[in-house]
Amino acid sequence: MPHLMPDSGPQRVLAASNFVYTVGSGLYLTAGVLYFTEAVHLPASRVGLGLGIAGFVALAVGIAVGHLADVYGARGVYAVTLVIQALATAGFLLADSFWPFVVAVSAATGAKAAGLAARTPLIRHYGGDQPQEFRAYLRAVTNVGISFGAVGAGWVVLRGTPTAYQLMVVGNAIAFVLAAAFLVLLPPVTPEPVAAGPRWIALRDAPYLLLTALDGIMAVQFKVLTVAIPLWLVGVTAAPHWLIPGTMLTGTVIVVAFQVRASRNIDSPEAGGNAYRRAGVAFLVSCVMISLAAGISAWAAATLLITAVVVHTIGELWHSAAGFEVSFALAPQHATGQYLGVFGLGAGLAEALGPGLLIALCISWGRPGWYVVGTLFALTGLVAPRAVRWARRHQPAWRTSRGAVKEASAA
């Protein structure tokens, strides 16, 4: 299995930390909402409201903490976010009513967003000449870790007792502490010298903000597999209900097996723009296929849905690889955390608004809604290459792309 491991020691440390972290995340992603509804006995509507509040809180945190990672060193800042996330998660055990729940889940979600922003300078520093490929590797590790966590969460749901749910919360918090402990083995990263110019430069970079918005629109696709397909399958199609975990497993296996490979040839912003375009087409095709699964026999619907998930996940591979490349390549070395914190705003908005949008269009409206969503993805993909060209033509004085650094080194 050596070829499946990163080349350098620091990369292996980051991968190990990420794996432990995502095992804990898998526990929460699978059964976290059930903890609040079944063990704490909060109404589902109040849980949804609290998660929405937490999502918007997290939007503002990523940029600020990303900037702190650039200025004070990413390893320490990232470790602090993991410890805060562990403490906030442990605080779930004390959240016996709505407002304590909102405080705890907002702290945990904000620390998660902050950690993603703080980690990016580490990925860039230790990722070598192609940090986007290392980031793709970490995404594959993430899917493996979440799968392990989901297995543990399955036991929790099967038991269904308050004690089982509380053990899940404790295990989640312990995983975050262990993920932070791994970082002790990681050599610290010296912050890059801050270039002259405005402080919050990412918020002044109009082309980068446009790409952030486009990536955010396309990031709604992540909710197709977790929100729209399960509701469509159960409410509209004759497909067997066991196909819901089957679709999730299919997507996870494809991402684990092919994300790194899909990222290798996407090694420039232009290639990233083209990958966005291909992803948009794939999402359009999958949305059409999903819509056609209604009104046909059970096994025909199941076959069509699994095929649609395969097509959708291929688009997801291209979308993720494009985001990895564009977000890194167009961010200056000294402000990686700040820029990636800004880029995360798009995905954060998709996380907060995507489920409601998909339910309103695809589930409430029905088949025409799937066509609208698919067309939205395709049009976003068509605009992305133009946005990349604009970003390359109008680079602010403070931005130095990785390509320019390579050219200077070669000269």
Secondary structure, DSSP 8 states (H G I E B T S, - for coil): -GGGS-SSHHHHHHHHHHHHHHHHHHHHHHHHHHIIIIIS---HHHHHHHHHHHHHHHHHHHHHHHHHHHHH-HHHHHHHHHHHHHHHHHGGGG--SHHHHHHHHHHHHHHHHHHHHHHHHHHHHHSTT-HHHHHHHHHHHHHHHHHHHHHHHHHHHHH--HHHHHHHHHHHHHHHHHHHHHGGGS---------SS-SSGGGG-HHHHHHHHHHHHHHTTHHIIIIIHHHHHHHT--S-TTHHHHHHHHHHHHHHHHHHHHHHT--SHHHHHHHHHHHHHHHHHHHHHHHTTTTS-HHHHHHHHHHHHHHHHHHHHHHHHHHHHHHHHTS-GGGHHHHHHHHHHHHHHHHHHHHHHHIIIIIII-HHHHHHHHHHHHHHHHHHHHHHHHHHHT--TT---HHHHHHHHH-
